[in-house]
Amino acid sequence: MRLIADGVVDREGVPGLAGRLGYSTRQIERLLVAGVGAGPLSLARAQRAQAARVLIETTELPMTDLAFAAGFASVRQFNDSVRAIFAQSPSDLRLRARGREESTAVLAPSRRLRRWYCACPSGPRCAPTTFSGTWPPPPCPA
């Protein structure tokens, strides 16, 4: 686990990790899945995503720079991994860290009373009426 956290899988791949430990690639897979529940590539991806989350929540780096600083090879891989692991987009994680939920905010419709002017043939003689904003407006009072 320490070698995965140090980035051996990212730099040398699973064969490099297996070679350092003196096991076969398949044996490393089996041991990690049995002991931790995930293979070495999944653990390395989760490690990068966790590093990215810390950067997202604590820095103002642009997402592109942040993706490469966390060890991702591309911004697409970064977005896909963060969404898969945290079930949120990187931007949503940053907003949540700031205490705002702007991406999930629902705008409540205004219920103010509005003046409505009738367009009936009687023209200006028809008095304006007030309605609550529902459509269609009330029938002409004339």
Buried (B, 14 or more C-beta within 10 A) or exposed (E): EEBBEEBBBBEBBBEBBBBEEEBEBEEBBEBBEEEEEBBBBBBBBBBBBBBBBEBBEEEEBEBEEBBEEBBBEEBEBBBEBBBEBBEBBBBBBBBBEEEEEEEEEEEEEEEEEEEEEBEEEEEEEBEEBEEEEEEEBEEEEE
